């Protein structure tokens, strides 16, 4: 297909960083591989994997394990040593990422991935696989943190240790890859039971709100962005992009989205309401609610679509 010509002054959306990344699923598969990694930091562009592990399950029964330390080719800092328990001495004779990752990818195969806050792990694996010239790490995945937020919305936070504590799951250690795999699988098994008991239809995407389906595609946020850590809602039809893409742009910038106007909403973005039959007196119900909240002192602003793009820098 011939590429579109972009006239001077046209704004184009940024290229998706990991175009072949798998889909985030809300399911409880019977066959899957639980994964976890330990790293020297949070940014795949600058930091390294120092441990990788996986446990393969068939019909919910463990059949195989994989675990390896990885020598990053440089010394790791005291903070990471204290956090993970992995020392420079332990890594000295460990194999390189070039030796370990192909074996790990072969071990995982085409399995659905399960992990806690697993976007982090997948982004590191995806980028390293590409850097080594292999195929993209495109396995679909289930994030137990996302499941936790859906099943237990009142939990104080959804870190793995907190989830295990709330589910009466005995942690199998923490901040080592294989141990976290074991704890994650125990929590996953318990959540499966809770979902079945409460008849939650988690496997059906149409039971989810749009905002809950939008997951950040990067962890490298600009903390100075006016979008970072701010919450957006939308009303009407946007002229330049579908609402789902606009929400994706928000979360990729470190912001949050809500489907409706709620107490946490900081900005309501106005789209084109010309074709909305529900509009009365020129304003949508969301806009009217936002105005009432603003008059009562809420931290919410109603902005145009163009101001929204200016905030994003696109």
Wavefront OBJ file of the C-alpha trace (Angstrom):
o trace
v 0.000 0.000 0.000
v 1.317 3.435 -0.918
v 2.069 5.602 2.096
v -0.052 8.706 2.567
v 1.598 12.028 1.861
v 1.726 14.335 4.877
v 1.434 17.994 3.957
v 3.532 20.544 5.865
v 1.854 21.376 9.133
v -0.097 18.109 9.297
v -0.021 16.368 12.672
v 0.470 12.638 12.686
v 0.181 10.207 15.562
v 3.492 8.826 16.887
v 4.468 5.407 15.598
v 3.536 2.590 17.943
v 6.734 1.485 19.675
v 5.925 -2.246 19.829
v 3.550 -2.869 16.898
v 3.634 -6.672 17.210
v 3.076 -6.837 20.940
v 0.431 -9.386 21.950
v -3.030 -8.580 23.254
v -3.907 -8.124 26.908
v -6.615 -10.688 27.662
v -9.184 -11.028 30.432
v -9.328 -14.823 30.504
v -8.380 -17.781 32.670
v -6.651 -20.211 30.277
v -5.880 -23.785 31.259
v -2.632 -23.837 29.275
v -0.198 -20.975 29.892
v 3.296 -19.959 30.986
v 3.862 -17.732 34.023
v 6.877 -15.440 33.588
v 8.861 -12.958 35.641
v 12.135 -11.063 35.253
v 14.490 -9.072 37.436
v 16.216 -6.033 35.949
v 18.698 -3.297 36.756
v 16.007 -0.629 36.365
v 12.703 0.317 34.776
v 13.632 1.409 31.242
v 14.255 -1.251 28.567
v 16.247 1.312 26.588
v 18.905 1.648 29.277
v 18.497 -1.197 31.775
v 19.235 -4.920 31.588
v 17.566 -8.204 32.485
v 19.573 -9.979 35.193
v 17.233 -12.918 35.825
v 14.442 -14.558 33.846
v 12.111 -17.384 34.802
v 9.009 -19.184 33.605
v 6.756 -22.043 34.663
v 4.712 -23.847 32.019
v 1.235 -25.224 32.832
v -0.953 -27.636 30.885
v -4.494 -28.179 32.115
v -3.455 -26.073 35.126
v -0.728 -28.547 36.076
v 2.939 -27.608 36.106
v 4.960 -29.461 33.501
v 8.242 -27.555 33.151
v 10.361 -24.748 34.607
v 12.947 -22.335 33.255
v 15.244 -20.114 35.320
v 18.520 -18.371 34.597
v 20.592 -15.507 35.894
v 21.941 -13.205 33.164
v 25.248 -11.344 33.199
v 24.496 -7.757 32.066
v 28.133 -7.116 31.211
v 28.526 -4.498 33.939
v 28.265 -4.274 37.696
v 24.841 -3.738 39.232
v 24.194 -1.117 41.897
v 23.750 -1.626 45.626
v 20.025 -0.832 45.468
v 19.320 -3.647 42.998
v 21.497 -6.023 45.026
v 19.507 -5.238 48.152
v 16.154 -5.345 46.347
v 16.646 -8.655 44.533
v 19.285 -10.454 46.551
v 21.226 -10.933 43.310
v 24.876 -9.988 43.750
v 27.614 -9.160 41.276
v 29.399 -12.342 42.357
v 26.334 -14.397 41.418
v 26.247 -12.786 37.970
v 29.959 -13.093 37.260
v 29.745 -16.556 35.666
v 26.135 -16.244 34.447
v 25.458 -16.487 30.687
v 24.729 -13.435 28.550
v 21.309 -12.336 27.319
v 22.358 -13.523 23.847
v 22.743 -17.051 25.217
v 19.692 -17.123 27.494
v 16.899 -15.346 25.645
v 16.639 -17.664 22.606
v 16.324 -20.646 24.958
v 13.675 -18.856 27.016
v 11.645 -17.928 23.927
v 11.781 -21.535 22.743
v 10.622 -22.651 26.200
v 7.628 -20.266 26.117
v 6.701 -21.033 22.517
v 3.269 -19.736 21.533
v 1.787 -20.004 25.025
v -0.434 -17.363 26.526
v 1.675 -15.476 29.061
v 0.565 -14.896 32.663
v 2.377 -12.429 34.909
v 1.888 -9.677 37.459
v 2.233 -6.192 35.971
v 3.393 -8.235 33.029
v 3.631 -5.319 30.581
v 6.921 -4.500 32.295
v 8.346 -7.976 31.688
v 7.030 -8.234 28.145
v 8.437 -4.852 27.118
v 11.925 -5.879 28.247
v 11.695 -9.266 26.525
v 10.202 -7.765 23.346
v 12.934 -5.128 23.023
v 15.761 -7.562 23.756
v 14.367 -10.066 21.240
v 14.308 -7.342 18.580
v 17.813 -6.182 19.489
v 19.067 -9.738 18.996
v 17.520 -9.813 15.538
v 14.907 -12.430 16.349
v 11.180 -12.401 15.764
v 8.939 -10.172 17.856
v 7.736 -11.458 21.220
v 4.057 -11.305 20.260
v 2.405 -13.746 22.686
v -0.964 -12.692 24.078
v -0.912 -12.232 27.828
v -2.966 -12.107 31.016
v -1.966 -9.486 33.606
v -2.882 -10.622 37.117
v -2.638 -6.988 38.262
v -5.383 -6.096 35.793
v -7.462 -9.055 36.975
v -6.908 -7.960 40.560
v -8.169 -4.441 39.841
v -11.280 -5.907 38.214
v -12.032 -8.472 40.925
v -10.928 -6.547 44.017
v -11.440 -2.822 43.312
v -11.339 -1.873 47.007
v -7.922 -3.376 47.668
v -5.524 -0.691 48.971
v -3.110 -1.403 46.114
v -2.571 -4.219 43.662
v 1.091 -5.080 44.130
v 1.847 -8.789 44.128
v 2.656 -8.916 47.847
v -0.589 -7.118 48.711
v -2.605 -9.387 46.445
v -1.062 -12.496 47.988
v -1.780 -11.206 51.481
v -5.417 -10.450 50.671
v -5.928 -13.838 49.062
v -4.255 -15.706 51.940
v -1.605 -16.918 49.516
v 1.708 -17.741 51.116
v 4.345 -15.803 49.130
v 7.164 -17.929 47.789
v 9.733 -15.216 48.421
v 9.832 -11.899 46.575
v 12.035 -10.077 44.040
v 13.481 -13.274 42.598
v 12.030 -14.304 39.273
v 11.133 -17.941 39.911
v 9.727 -17.247 43.371
v 7.515 -14.475 41.971
v 6.304 -16.844 39.244
v 5.159 -19.283 41.907
v 3.394 -16.590 43.937
v 1.759 -15.181 40.789
v 0.412 -18.585 39.770
v -1.018 -19.190 43.254
v -2.803 -15.837 43.119
v -3.976 -16.540 39.568
v -5.461 -19.864 40.672
v -7.263 -18.212 43.580
v -8.615 -15.437 41.349
v -9.941 -18.060 38.943
v -11.926 -19.593 41.779
v -13.187 -16.214 42.986
v -14.264 -15.217 39.472
v -16.167 -18.463 38.994
v -17.787 -18.175 42.411
v -18.951 -14.608 41.782
v -19.959 -15.438 38.188
v -17.808 -12.597 36.854
v -17.819 -12.770 33.057
v -14.233 -11.631 32.822
v -13.580 -13.491 29.597
v -16.095 -11.339 27.710
v -14.576 -8.097 26.506
v -17.963 -6.468 26.048
v -18.495 -6.679 29.803
v -15.628 -4.244 30.325
v -15.724 -0.470 30.111
v -13.585 1.043 27.377
v -11.251 2.834 29.788
v -10.461 -0.399 31.660
v -9.246 -1.996 28.416
v -6.637 0.691 27.682
v -3.157 -0.284 28.906
v -0.011 1.845 28.546
v 2.346 0.666 25.797
v 5.380 2.219 27.471
v 6.734 2.869 30.936
v 8.950 5.782 29.841
v 6.781 8.769 30.788
v 7.612 12.471 30.622
v 6.943 13.572 34.193
v 6.697 17.206 33.036
v 3.909 16.492 30.553
v 0.606 18.236 31.392
v -1.055 14.865 30.752
v 1.047 12.861 33.237
v -0.962 11.568 36.229
v -4.048 13.531 35.132
v -7.421 11.941 34.384
v -9.394 12.538 31.182
v -12.951 11.830 30.050
v -14.439 12.426 26.591
v -17.802 13.500 25.244
v -18.938 13.650 21.628
v -17.114 12.416 18.527
v -13.498 13.483 18.087
v -12.614 14.852 14.651
v -9.063 13.524 14.317
v -9.079 10.089 15.924
v -11.385 7.470 17.456
v -11.956 7.840 21.196
v -10.069 4.603 21.883
v -6.941 6.016 20.205
v -7.271 9.232 22.193
v -7.476 7.233 25.430
v -4.436 5.216 24.343
v -2.501 8.432 23.779
v -3.424 9.601 27.289
v -2.263 6.454 29.072
v 0.883 6.301 26.913
v 1.696 9.746 28.307
v 1.207 8.515 31.872
v -2.349 9.809 32.269
v -5.590 8.048 33.153
v -9.018 7.787 31.539
v -12.569 7.379 32.803
v -15.644 6.526 30.759
v -17.789 9.012 32.633
v -17.241 12.244 34.541
v -16.346 11.219 38.094
v -14.673 12.801 41.103
v -11.196 11.864 39.804
v -11.717 13.440 36.362
v -9.463 16.471 35.737
v -10.302 17.199 32.086
v -13.401 16.649 29.964
v -12.500 16.761 26.262
v -15.284 18.075 24.010
v -15.763 16.348 20.691
v -18.305 17.109 17.961
v -21.849 16.651 19.287
v -23.626 17.479 16.015
v -24.805 13.912 15.467
v -25.613 12.983 19.050
v -29.369 12.583 19.588
v -28.906 12.706 23.364
v -27.769 16.348 23.303
v -30.185 18.835 24.795
v -29.685 22.604 24.939
v -26.343 22.276 23.164
v -24.534 20.381 25.937
v -24.063 16.706 26.720
v -24.910 15.248 30.122
v -21.173 14.856 30.786
v -20.509 18.536 30.056
v -23.363 19.646 32.297
v -22.115 17.403 35.091
v -18.562 18.719 34.704
v -19.801 22.310 34.934
v -21.769 21.557 38.097
v -18.748 19.848 39.652
v -16.525 22.796 38.705
v -18.924 25.248 40.397
v -18.755 23.131 43.552
v -14.975 23.362 43.627
v -13.911 20.185 41.809
v -10.563 20.159 39.986
v -12.086 19.619 36.547
v -11.702 21.625 33.345
v -13.678 21.349 30.109
v -11.324 21.651 27.120
v -11.608 21.563 23.344
v -10.253 18.770 21.197
v -7.454 21.031 19.936
v -6.341 21.961 23.467
v -6.254 18.219 24.220
v -3.857 17.641 21.308
v -1.749 20.601 22.407
v -1.407 19.015 25.850
v -0.275 15.762 24.218
v 2.147 17.610 21.960
v 0.700 16.125 18.764
l 1 2 3 4 5 6 7 8 9 10 11 12 13 14 15 16 17 18 19 20 21 22 23 24 25 26 27 28 29 30 31 32 33 34 35 36 37 38 39 40 41 42 43 44 45 46 47 48 49 50 51 52 53 54 55 56 57 58 59 60 61 62 63 64 65 66 67 68 69 70 71 72 73 74 75 76 77 78 79 80 81 82 83 84 85 86 87 88 89 90 91 92 93 94 95 96 97 98 99 100 101 102 103 104 105 106 107 108 109 110 111 112 113 114 115 116 117 118 119 120 121 122 123 124 125 126 127 128 129 130 131 132 133 134 135 136 137 138 139 140 141 142 143 144 145 146 147 148 149 150 151 152 153 154 155 156 157 158 159 160 161 162 163 164 165 166 167 168 169 170 171 172 173 174 175 176 177 178 179 180 181 182 183 184 185 186 187 188 189 190 191 192 193 194 195 196 197 198 199 200 201 202 203 204 205 206 207 208 209 210 211 212 213 214 215 216 217 218 219 220 221 222 223 224 225 226 227 228 229 230 231 232 233 234 235 236 237 238 239 240 241 242 243 244 245 246 247 248 249 250 251 252 253 254 255 256 257 258 259 260 261 262 263 264 265 266 267 268 269 270 271 272 273 274 275 276 277 278 279 280 281 282 283 284 285 286 287 288 289 290 291 292 293 294 295 296 297 298 299 300 301 302 303 304 305 306 307 308 309 310 311 312 313 314
